[in-house]
Amino acid sequence: MQLFYVFVGGGLGAVCRYLATLTIGARFGVIFPWGTLFVNTLGSFLMAFVLGFLLPLAKSANMLPDSLRLLLTVGFLGGFTTFSSFSMETLTLLRGGSLFPAFANMGANILFGLGASFIGFYVSSALIDSL
């Protein structure tokens, strides 16, 4: 049954990733992988927020089934974030001789991902403290 929750969450996350990258690409263009940067940043924030606030809150209220944790973190957010896409897009940029966009993509994903994780845990801590 655990695999089912990961499967469902992963499928939903992948569909959301696809729709987000299409939407961002249509809005900002596809010369630079803005869609991947967006989902990696948002996914980093959401993972930190879920692990730092939602799951501890649910656990303290005795409302944390393992299925919910698997569905949200391993499934949905695992399917939503796109490190493999990030890697392939960066390699494609490098192989095409686009060195600056490739290194900008690497730096931006690392910087925004870590920044979003920090903000997610900060927001989580503030919410926990206010309860």
N, CA, C and O atoms as a GROMACS GRO file, in nm:
protein
  524
    1MET      N    1   0.082  -0.120   0.000
    1MET     CA    2   0.000   0.000   0.000
    1MET      C    3   0.086   0.127   0.000
    1MET      O    4   0.048   0.229  -0.057
    2GLN      N    5   0.204   0.119   0.065
    2GLN     CA    6   0.293   0.235   0.067
    2GLN      C    7   0.334   0.274  -0.074
    2GLN      O    8   0.341   0.393  -0.106
    3LEU      N    9   0.362   0.176  -0.158
    3LEU     CA   10   0.399   0.205  -0.296
    3LEU      C   11   0.287   0.276  -0.370
    3LEU      O   12   0.313   0.359  -0.457
    4PHE      N   13   0.165   0.244  -0.338
    4PHE     CA   14   0.051   0.310  -0.400
    4PHE      C   15   0.051   0.459  -0.371
    4PHE      O   16   0.028   0.540  -0.460
    5TYR      N   17   0.076   0.496  -0.245
    5TYR     CA   18   0.077   0.638  -0.208
    5TYR      C   19   0.191   0.712  -0.277
    5TYR      O   20   0.174   0.826  -0.322
    6VAL      N   21   0.307   0.648  -0.284
    6VAL     CA   22   0.420   0.710  -0.356
    6VAL      C   23   0.386   0.724  -0.503
    6VAL      O   24   0.416   0.827  -0.564
    7PHE      N   25   0.324   0.622  -0.560
    7PHE     CA   26   0.286   0.622  -0.701
    7PHE      C   27   0.187   0.735  -0.732
    7PHE      O   28   0.207   0.810  -0.828
    8VAL      N   29   0.083   0.747  -0.653
    8VAL     CA   30  -0.018   0.851  -0.674
    8VAL      C   31   0.044   0.990  -0.655
    8VAL      O   32   0.025   1.078  -0.739
    9GLY      N   33   0.117   1.008  -0.546
    9GLY     CA   34   0.181   1.137  -0.522
    9GLY      C   35   0.280   1.173  -0.631
    9GLY      O   36   0.283   1.288  -0.677
   10GLY      N   37   0.360   1.076  -0.673
   10GLY     CA   38   0.458   1.100  -0.778
   10GLY      C   39   0.392   1.138  -0.910
   10GLY      O   40   0.440   1.226  -0.981
   11GLY      N   41   0.283   1.071  -0.942
   11GLY     CA   42   0.211   1.103  -1.065
   11GLY      C   43   0.153   1.244  -1.062
   11GLY      O   44   0.163   1.318  -1.159
   12LEU      N   45   0.093   1.280  -0.949
   12LEU     CA   46   0.039   1.416  -0.935
   12LEU      C   47   0.150   1.521  -0.940
   12LEU      O   48   0.134   1.626  -1.002
   13GLY      N   49   0.262   1.491  -0.874
   13GLY     CA   50   0.375   1.584  -0.876
   13GLY      C   51   0.431   1.602  -1.016
   13GLY      O   52   0.464   1.714  -1.056
   14ALA      N   53   0.442   1.493  -1.090
   14ALA     CA   54   0.496   1.501  -1.226
   14ALA      C   55   0.403   1.581  -1.317
   14ALA      O   56   0.450   1.660  -1.400
   15VAL      N   57   0.272   1.561  -1.303
   15VAL     CA   58   0.177   1.639  -1.383
   15VAL      C   59   0.186   1.787  -1.348
   15VAL      O   60   0.186   1.872  -1.437
   16CYS      N   61   0.195   1.818  -1.221
   16CYS     CA   62   0.208   1.958  -1.178
   16CYS      C   63   0.339   2.019  -1.230
   16CYS      O   64   0.341   2.134  -1.273
   17ARG      N   65   0.446   1.941  -1.226
   17ARG     CA   66   0.575   1.989  -1.280
   17ARG      C   67   0.562   2.019  -1.428
   17ARG      O   68   0.607   2.124  -1.474
   18TYR      N   69   0.502   1.929  -1.502
   18TYR     CA   70   0.485   1.947  -1.646
   18TYR      C   71   0.405   2.073  -1.676
   18TYR      O   72   0.444   2.153  -1.761
   19LEU      N   73   0.294   2.090  -1.608
   19LEU     CA   74   0.210   2.208  -1.630
   19LEU      C   75   0.283   2.336  -1.590
   19LEU      O   76   0.272   2.438  -1.659
   20ALA      N   77   0.356   2.332  -1.480
   20ALA     CA   78   0.430   2.451  -1.436
   20ALA      C   79   0.539   2.488  -1.536
   20ALA      O   80   0.555   2.606  -1.569
   21THR      N   81   0.615   2.389  -1.585
   21THR     CA   82   0.722   2.422  -1.679
   21THR      C   83   0.665   2.470  -1.812
   21THR      O   84   0.725   2.558  -1.875
   22LEU      N   85   0.552   2.416  -1.855
   22LEU     CA   86   0.487   2.468  -1.977
   22LEU      C   87   0.443   2.612  -1.959
   22LEU      O   88   0.466   2.697  -2.045
   23THR      N   89   0.381   2.639  -1.846
   23THR     CA   90   0.330   2.774  -1.818
   23THR      C   91   0.444   2.875  -1.807
   23THR      O   92   0.437   2.982  -1.867
   24ILE      N   93   0.547   2.841  -1.732
   24ILE     CA   94   0.660   2.931  -1.716
   24ILE      C   95   0.734   2.948  -1.849
   24ILE      O   96   0.774   3.059  -1.883
   25GLY      N   97   0.751   2.840  -1.922
   25GLY     CA   98   0.818   2.848  -2.053
   25GLY      C   99   0.741   2.936  -2.151
   25GLY      O  100   0.802   3.012  -2.226
   26ALA      N  101   0.608   2.925  -2.150
   26ALA     CA  102   0.527   3.009  -2.239
   26ALA      C  103   0.535   3.156  -2.199
   26ALA      O  104   0.528   3.244  -2.285
   27ARG      N  105   0.550   3.181  -2.073
   27ARG     CA  106   0.554   3.319  -2.023
   27ARG      C  107   0.690   3.384  -2.040
   27ARG      O  108   0.699   3.500  -2.079
   28PHE      N  109   0.798   3.309  -2.010
   28PHE     CA  110   0.932   3.367  -2.007
   28PHE      C  111   1.026   3.315  -2.115
   28PHE      O  112   1.139   3.362  -2.126
   29GLY      N  113   0.982   3.219  -2.195
   29GLY     CA  114   1.066   3.165  -2.301
   29GLY      C  115   1.142   3.042  -2.254
   29GLY      O  116   1.146   3.010  -2.135
   30VAL      N  117   1.202   2.974  -2.351
   30VAL     CA  118   1.270   2.849  -2.321
   30VAL      C  119   1.420   2.853  -2.350
   30VAL      O  120   1.486   2.749  -2.348
   31ILE      N  121   1.473   2.972  -2.378
   31ILE     CA  122   1.618   2.984  -2.400
   31ILE      C  123   1.693   2.944  -2.273
   31ILE      O  124   1.795   2.875  -2.280
   32PHE      N  125   1.641   2.986  -2.158
   32PHE     CA  126   1.694   2.948  -2.026
   32PHE      C  127   1.586   2.862  -1.960
   32PHE      O  128   1.468   2.893  -1.973
   33PRO      N  129   1.623   2.755  -1.889
   33PRO     CA  130   1.523   2.666  -1.828
   33PRO      C  131   1.456   2.725  -1.704
   33PRO      O  132   1.474   2.676  -1.592
   34TRP      N  133   1.377   2.832  -1.724
   34TRP     CA  134   1.308   2.900  -1.614
   34TRP      C  135   1.209   2.808  -1.543
   34TRP      O  136   1.195   2.815  -1.421
   35GLY      N  137   1.141   2.723  -1.618
   35GLY     CA  138   1.042   2.634  -1.558
   35GLY      C  139   1.104   2.538  -1.458
   35GLY      O  140   1.048   2.516  -1.351
   36THR      N  141   1.219   2.482  -1.493
   36THR     CA  142   1.288   2.391  -1.402
   36THR      C  143   1.337   2.466  -1.279
   36THR      O  144   1.327   2.415  -1.167
   37LEU      N  145   1.390   2.584  -1.299
   37LEU     CA  146   1.434   2.666  -1.185
   37LEU      C  147   1.315   2.694  -1.093
   37LEU      O  148   1.328   2.687  -0.970
   38PHE      N  149   1.201   2.725  -1.151
   38PHE     CA  150   1.081   2.754  -1.072
   38PHE      C  151   1.039   2.633  -0.989
   38PHE      O  152   1.017   2.645  -0.868
   39VAL      N  153   1.027   2.515  -1.052
   39VAL     CA  154   0.979   2.399  -0.977
   39VAL      C  155   1.081   2.352  -0.875
   39VAL      O  156   1.044   2.304  -0.768
   40ASN      N  157   1.211   2.365  -0.906
   40ASN     CA  158   1.312   2.327  -0.806
   40ASN      C  159   1.308   2.420  -0.686
   40ASN      O  160   1.321   2.376  -0.572
   41THR      N  161   1.289   2.550  -0.711
   41THR     CA  162   1.282   2.646  -0.601
   41THR      C  163   1.156   2.624  -0.519
   41THR      O  164   1.162   2.616  -0.396
   42LEU      N  165   1.042   2.614  -0.586
   42LEU     CA  166   0.916   2.591  -0.515
   42LEU      C  167   0.918   2.457  -0.442
   42LEU      O  168   0.872   2.447  -0.328
   43GLY      N  169   0.971   2.355  -0.508
   43GLY     CA  170   0.979   2.223  -0.445
   43GLY      C  171   1.067   2.224  -0.321
   43GLY      O  172   1.036   2.158  -0.222
   44SER      N  173   1.177   2.299  -0.325
   44SER     CA  174   1.265   2.310  -0.208
   44SER      C  175   1.192   2.377  -0.093
   44SER      O  176   1.201   2.332   0.022
   45PHE      N  177   1.119   2.485  -0.123
   45PHE     CA  178   1.043   2.553  -0.019
   45PHE      C  179   0.936   2.460   0.039
   45PHE      O  180   0.922   2.447   0.160
   46LEU      N  181   0.861   2.396  -0.050
   46LEU     CA  182   0.752   2.310  -0.003
   46LEU      C  183   0.802   2.192   0.079
   46LEU      O  184   0.740   2.154   0.178
   47MET      N  185   0.915   2.132   0.037
   47MET     CA  186   0.970   2.019   0.113
   47MET      C  187   1.006   2.064   0.254
   47MET      O  188   0.973   1.996   0.351
   48ALA      N  189   1.073   2.178   0.265
   48ALA     CA  190   1.110   2.229   0.397
   48ALA      C  191   0.987   2.265   0.479
   48ALA      O  192   0.982   2.239   0.599
   49PHE      N  193   0.887   2.324   0.415
   49PHE     CA  194   0.765   2.364   0.486
   49PHE      C  195   0.688   2.241   0.533
   49PHE      O  196   0.642   2.237   0.647
   50VAL      N  197   0.674   2.143   0.447
   50VAL     CA  198   0.602   2.021   0.485
   50VAL      C  199   0.674   1.950   0.597
   50VAL      O  200   0.611   1.909   0.695
   51LEU      N  201   0.806   1.934   0.585
   51LEU     CA  202   0.881   1.862   0.688
   51LEU      C  203   0.896   1.945   0.815
   51LEU      O  204   0.901   1.889   0.925
   52GLY      N  205   0.902   2.077   0.802
   52GLY     CA  206   0.924   2.162   0.918
   52GLY      C  207   0.798   2.205   0.990
   52GLY      O  208   0.804   2.240   1.108
   53PHE      N  209   0.683   2.204   0.922
   53PHE     CA  210   0.561   2.254   0.986
   53PHE      C  211   0.445   2.155   0.976
   53PHE      O  212   0.392   2.111   1.079
   54LEU      N  213   0.405   2.120   0.857
   54LEU     CA  214   0.284   2.039   0.841
   54LEU      C  215   0.296   1.902   0.906
   54LEU      O  216   0.206   1.859   0.979
   55LEU      N  217   0.405   1.832   0.879
   55LEU     CA  218   0.417   1.698   0.937
   55LEU      C  219   0.436   1.700   1.089
   55LEU      O  220   0.374   1.618   1.157
   56PRO      N  221   0.520   1.789   1.145
   56PRO     CA  222   0.526   1.795   1.292
   56PRO      C  223   0.393   1.833   1.356
   56PRO      O  224   0.357   1.781   1.462
   57LEU      N  225   0.320   1.923   1.292
   57LEU     CA  226   0.189   1.963   1.344
   57LEU      C  227   0.093   1.844   1.342
   57LEU      O  228   0.023   1.819   1.440
   58ALA      N  229   0.090   1.773   1.231
   58ALA     CA  230   0.002   1.656   1.220
   58ALA      C  231   0.043   1.547   1.319
   58ALA      O  232  -0.042   1.480   1.377
   59LYS      N  233   0.175   1.530   1.338
   59LYS     CA  234   0.223   1.428   1.431
   59LYS      C  235   0.186   1.463   1.575
   59LYS      O  236   0.145   1.376   1.652
   60SER      N  237   0.199   1.592   1.612
   60SER     CA  238   0.166   1.632   1.749
   60SER      C  239   0.018   1.619   1.777
   60SER      O  240  -0.022   1.604   1.893
   61ALA      N  241  -0.065   1.624   1.674
   61ALA     CA  242  -0.209   1.608   1.691
   61ALA      C  243  -0.252   1.463   1.668
   61ALA      O  244  -0.371   1.433   1.657
   62ASN      N  245  -0.153   1.374   1.661
   62ASN     CA  246  -0.179   1.232   1.633
   62ASN      C  247  -0.261   1.212   1.506
   62ASN      O  248  -0.349   1.127   1.500
   63MET      N  249  -0.230   1.292   1.406
   63MET     CA  250  -0.302   1.285   1.278
   63MET      C  251  -0.207   1.260   1.162
   63MET      O  252  -0.233   1.304   1.051
   64LEU      N  253  -0.097   1.190   1.186
   64LEU     CA  254   0.002   1.170   1.081
   64LEU      C  255   0.009   1.025   1.037
   64LEU      O  256   0.090   0.947   1.088
   65PRO      N  257  -0.076   0.988   0.944
   65PRO     CA  258  -0.058   0.853   0.889
   65PRO      C  259   0.067   0.852   0.801
   65PRO      O  260   0.097   0.951   0.733
   66ASP      N  261   0.137   0.742   0.801
   66ASP     CA  262   0.257   0.729   0.719
   66ASP      C  263   0.223   0.750   0.572
   66ASP      O  264   0.307   0.796   0.494
   67SER      N  265   0.102   0.716   0.535
   67SER     CA  266   0.060   0.732   0.396
   67SER      C  267   0.062   0.879   0.353
   67SER      O  268   0.096   0.909   0.239
   68LEU      N  269   0.025   0.969   0.443
   68LEU     CA  270   0.027   1.112   0.411
   68LEU      C  271   0.169   1.162   0.390
   68LEU      O  272   0.196   1.237   0.296
   69ARG      N  273   0.260   1.120   0.477
   69ARG     CA  274   0.400   1.158   0.463
   69ARG      C  275   0.456   1.107   0.330
   69ARG      O  276   0.522   1.181   0.258
   70LEU      N  277   0.429   0.982   0.298
   70LEU     CA  278   0.478   0.924   0.173
   70LEU      C  279   0.418   0.994   0.052
   70LEU      O  280   0.488   1.023  -0.045
   71LEU      N  281   0.289   1.020   0.058
   71LEU     CA  282   0.221   1.085  -0.054
   71LEU      C  283   0.278   1.224  -0.081
   71LEU      O  284   0.305   1.260  -0.196
   72LEU      N  285   0.298   1.304   0.026
   72LEU     CA  286   0.344   1.442   0.009
   72LEU      C  287   0.492   1.454  -0.023
   72LEU      O  288   0.530   1.526  -0.116
   73THR      N  289   0.577   1.385   0.053
   73THR     CA  290   0.722   1.408   0.039
   73THR      C  291   0.784   1.319  -0.069
   73THR      O  292   0.832   1.370  -0.170
   74VAL      N  293   0.784   1.191  -0.048
   74VAL     CA  294   0.846   1.100  -0.144
   74VAL      C  295   0.771   1.103  -0.277
   74VAL      O  296   0.833   1.106  -0.384
   75GLY      N  297   0.639   1.101  -0.271
   75GLY     CA  298   0.558   1.098  -0.392
   75GLY      C  299   0.548   1.232  -0.463
   75GLY      O  300   0.615   1.256  -0.563
   76PHE      N  301   0.462   1.319  -0.410
   76PHE     CA  302   0.433   1.445  -0.480
   76PHE      C  303   0.558   1.531  -0.501
   76PHE      O  304   0.589   1.568  -0.614
   77LEU      N  305   0.628   1.562  -0.394
   77LEU     CA  306   0.744   1.650  -0.409
   77LEU      C  307   0.860   1.582  -0.482
   77LEU      O  308   0.938   1.649  -0.550
   78GLY      N  309   0.871   1.451  -0.468
   78GLY     CA  310   0.971   1.377  -0.546
   78GLY      C  311   0.940   1.381  -0.695
   78GLY      O  312   1.031   1.390  -0.777
   79GLY      N  313   0.812   1.374  -0.729
   79GLY     CA  314   0.772   1.384  -0.870
   79GLY      C  315   0.772   1.526  -0.922
   79GLY      O  316   0.786   1.549  -1.041
   80PHE      N  317   0.756   1.622  -0.832
   80PHE     CA  318   0.748   1.762  -0.871
   80PHE      C  319   0.885   1.824  -0.897
   80PHE      O  320   0.902   1.897  -0.994
   81THR      N  321   0.982   1.795  -0.811
   81THR     CA  322   1.115   1.853  -0.831
   81THR      C  323   1.187   1.779  -0.943
   81THR      O  324   1.156   1.664  -0.973
   82THR      N  325   1.281   1.846  -1.002
   82THR     CA  326   1.331   1.799  -1.130
   82THR      C  327   1.483   1.800  -1.142
   82THR      O  328   1.537   1.857  -1.237
   83PHE      N  329   1.551   1.739  -1.048
   83PHE     CA  330   1.696   1.743  -1.057
   83PHE      C  331   1.747   1.677  -1.184
   83PHE      O  332   1.846   1.723  -1.242
   84SER      N  333   1.682   1.571  -1.228
   84SER     CA  334   1.727   1.507  -1.352
   84SER      C  335   1.707   1.599  -1.471
   84SER      O  336   1.791   1.603  -1.560
   85SER      N  337   1.598   1.674  -1.474
   85SER     CA  338   1.577   1.771  -1.582
   85SER      C  339   1.681   1.882  -1.574
   85SER      O  340   1.736   1.923  -1.676
   86PHE      N  341   1.708   1.929  -1.454
   86PHE     CA  342   1.812   2.031  -1.432
   86PHE      C  343   1.946   1.982  -1.487
   86PHE      O  344   2.015   2.056  -1.557
   87SER      N  345   1.981   1.860  -1.456
   87SER     CA  346   2.109   1.805  -1.501
   87SER      C  347   2.115   1.796  -1.653
   87SER      O  348   2.215   1.834  -1.714
   88MET      N  349   2.009   1.746  -1.714
   88MET     CA  350   2.008   1.730  -1.860
   88MET      C  351   2.008   1.865  -1.931
   88MET      O  352   2.078   1.882  -2.030
   89GLU      N  353   1.931   1.960  -1.881
   89GLU     CA  354   1.928   2.093  -1.944
   89GLU      C  355   2.063   2.162  -1.932
   89GLU      O  356   2.107   2.229  -2.025
   90THR      N  357   2.129   2.145  -1.818
   90THR     CA  358   2.262   2.205  -1.800
   90THR      C  359   2.363   2.139  -1.894
   90THR      O  360   2.444   2.208  -1.955
   91LEU      N  361   2.358   2.008  -1.906
   91LEU     CA  362   2.447   1.937  -1.996
   91LEU      C  363   2.423   1.980  -2.141
   91LEU      O  364   2.518   1.998  -2.218
   92THR      N  365   2.297   1.995  -2.177
   92THR     CA  366   2.264   2.040  -2.313
   92THR      C  367   2.320   2.179  -2.340
   92THR      O  368   2.374   2.205  -2.447
   93LEU      N  369   2.308   2.268  -2.243
   93LEU     CA  370   2.366   2.403  -2.257
   93LEU      C  371   2.518   2.395  -2.272
   93LEU      O  372   2.575   2.462  -2.358
   94LEU      N  373   2.582   2.314  -2.190
   94LEU     CA  374   2.728   2.299  -2.198
   94LEU      C  375   2.771   2.242  -2.332
   94LEU      O  376   2.865   2.292  -2.394
   95ARG      N  377   2.704   2.138  -2.377
   95ARG     CA  378   2.740   2.074  -2.504
   95ARG      C  379   2.715   2.166  -2.622
   95ARG      O  380   2.780   2.155  -2.726
   96GLY      N  381   2.619   2.259  -2.606
   96GLY     CA  382   2.590   2.355  -2.712
   96GLY      C  383   2.681   2.478  -2.707
   96GLY      O  384   2.666   2.569  -2.788
   97GLY      N  385   2.774   2.480  -2.613
   97GLY     CA  386   2.866   2.591  -2.603
   97GLY      C  387   2.812   2.712  -2.528
   97GLY      O  388   2.875   2.818  -2.529
   98SER      N  389   2.697   2.698  -2.465
   98SER     CA  390   2.636   2.808  -2.390
   98SER      C  391   2.687   2.803  -2.246
   98SER      O  392   2.614   2.764  -2.154
   99LEU      N  393   2.811   2.843  -2.228
   99LEU     CA  394   2.873   2.828  -2.096
   99LEU      C  395   2.811   2.917  -1.991
   99LEU      O  396   2.783   2.871  -1.880
  100PHE      N  397   2.788   3.044  -2.023
  100PHE     CA  398   2.731   3.134  -1.922
  100PHE      C  399   2.592   3.088  -1.879
  100PHE      O  400   2.567   3.079  -1.759
  101PRO      N  401   2.499   3.059  -1.973
  101PRO     CA  402   2.368   3.010  -1.928
  101PRO      C  403   2.377   2.879  -1.848
  101PRO      O  404   2.300   2.859  -1.755
  102ALA      N  405   2.470   2.791  -1.884
  102ALA     CA  406   2.485   2.665  -1.811
  102ALA      C  407   2.527   2.690  -1.666
  102ALA      O  408   2.469   2.634  -1.573
  103PHE      N  409   2.629   2.774  -1.650
  103PHE     CA  410   2.676   2.802  -1.514
  103PHE      C  411   2.575   2.888  -1.436
  103PHE      O  412   2.561   2.874  -1.314
  104ALA      N  413   2.506   2.977  -1.506
  104ALA     CA  414   2.400   3.054  -1.441
  104ALA      C  415   2.289   2.962  -1.393
  104ALA      O  416   2.234   2.981  -1.284
  105ASN      N  417   2.255   2.862  -1.474
  105ASN     CA  418   2.152   2.766  -1.437
  105ASN      C  419   2.194   2.686  -1.313
  105ASN      O  420   2.114   2.667  -1.222
  106MET      N  421   2.319   2.641  -1.311
  106MET     CA  422   2.367   2.567  -1.194
  106MET      C  423   2.364   2.654  -1.068
  106MET      O  424   2.311   2.613  -0.965
  107GLY      N  425   2.418   2.774  -1.078
  107GLY     CA  426   2.422   2.863  -0.962
  107GLY      C  427   2.284   2.902  -0.914
  107GLY      O  428   2.258   2.904  -0.794
  108ALA      N  429   2.196   2.934  -1.008
  108ALA     CA  430   2.061   2.978  -0.971
  108ALA      C  431   1.983   2.865  -0.904
  108ALA      O  432   1.916   2.889  -0.803
  109ASN      N  433   1.991   2.743  -0.956
  109ASN     CA  434   1.919   2.632  -0.895
  109ASN      C  435   1.970   2.602  -0.755
  109ASN      O  436   1.891   2.574  -0.664
  110ILE      N  437   2.100   2.607  -0.737
  110ILE     CA  438   2.156   2.581  -0.604
  110ILE      C  439   2.119   2.695  -0.509
  110ILE      O  440   2.072   2.670  -0.398
  111LEU      N  441   2.141   2.818  -0.552
  111LEU     CA  442   2.113   2.934  -0.467
  111LEU      C  443   1.965   2.944  -0.432
  111LEU      O  444   1.929   2.959  -0.315
  112PHE      N  445   1.878   2.937  -0.533
  112PHE     CA  446   1.735   2.950  -0.508
  112PHE      C  447   1.682   2.830  -0.430
  112PHE      O  448   1.597   2.847  -0.342
  113GLY      N  449   1.730   2.709  -0.460
  113GLY     CA  450   1.684   2.590  -0.388
  113GLY      C  451   1.720   2.596  -0.241
  113GLY      O  452   1.635   2.571  -0.155
  114LEU      N  453   1.846   2.628  -0.211
  114LEU     CA  454   1.887   2.639  -0.071
  114LEU      C  455   1.817   2.756  -0.002
  114LEU      O  456   1.775   2.745   0.113
  115GLY      N  457   1.804   2.867  -0.074
  115GLY     CA  458   1.734   2.983  -0.016
  115GLY      C  459   1.589   2.951   0.016
  115GLY      O  460   1.538   2.987   0.122
  116ALA      N  461   1.522   2.882  -0.077
  116ALA     CA  462   1.382   2.845  -0.054
  116ALA      C  463   1.369   2.747   0.062
  116ALA      O  464   1.274   2.755   0.139
  117SER      N  465   1.464   2.655   0.074
  117SER     CA  466   1.463   2.561   0.188
  117SER      C  467   1.479   2.636   0.319
  117SER      O  468   1.409   2.609   0.416
  118PHE      N  469   1.572   2.731   0.322
  118PHE     CA  470   1.593   2.810   0.442
  118PHE      C  471   1.466   2.887   0.479
  118PHE      O  472   1.425   2.888   0.595
  119ILE      N  473   1.404   2.950   0.381
  119ILE     CA  474   1.281   3.027   0.405
  119ILE      C  475   1.170   2.934   0.451
  119ILE      O  476   1.093   2.968   0.542
  120GLY      N  477   1.160   2.815   0.390
  120GLY     CA  478   1.058   2.719   0.430
  120GLY      C  479   1.071   2.678   0.575
  120GLY      O  480   0.972   2.672   0.648
  121PHE      N  481   1.194   2.649   0.620
  121PHE     CA  482   1.214   2.614   0.761
  121PHE      C  483   1.195   2.733   0.852
  121PHE      O  484   1.146   2.718   0.964
  122TYR      N  485   1.232   2.852   0.807
  122TYR     CA  486   1.212   2.973   0.887
  122TYR      C  487   1.062   2.998   0.909
  122TYR      O  488   1.019   3.025   1.021
  123VAL      N  489   0.985   2.990   0.801
  123VAL     CA  490   0.840   3.009   0.810
  123VAL      C  491   0.779   2.900   0.899
  123VAL      O  492   0.692   2.928   0.981
  124SER      N  493   0.826   2.777   0.883
  124SER     CA  494   0.776   2.666   0.966
  124SER      C  495   0.803   2.691   1.113
  124SER      O  496   0.715   2.673   1.196
  125SER      N  497   0.925   2.733   1.145
  125SER     CA  498   0.961   2.760   1.285
  125SER      C  499   0.876   2.871   1.343
  125SER      O  500   0.829   2.861   1.456
  126ALA      N  501   0.855   2.978   1.264
  126ALA     CA  502   0.773   3.089   1.311
  126ALA      C  503   0.630   3.044   1.336
  126ALA      O  504   0.569   3.086   1.434
  127LEU      N  505   0.576   2.960   1.250
  127LEU     CA  506   0.440   2.911   1.269
  127LEU      C  507   0.430   2.820   1.391
  127LEU      O  508   0.334   2.830   1.469
  128ILE      N  509   0.528   2.732   1.407
  128ILE     CA  510   0.529   2.644   1.524
  128ILE      C  511   0.537   2.726   1.652
  128ILE      O  512   0.466   2.697   1.749
  129ASP      N  513   0.624   2.828   1.654
  129ASP     CA  514   0.640   2.912   1.772
  129ASP      C  515   0.513   2.989   1.805
  129ASP      O  516   0.487   3.020   1.921
  130SER      N  517   0.433   3.022   1.703
  130SER     CA  518   0.313   3.102   1.726
  130SER      C  519   0.196   3.017   1.775
  130SER      O  520   0.093   3.071   1.816
  131LEU      N  521   0.211   2.888   1.772
  131LEU     CA  522   0.100   2.798   1.816
  131LEU      C  523   0.098   2.781   1.966
  131LEU      O  524   0.013   2.710   2.019
   0.00000   0.00000   0.00000
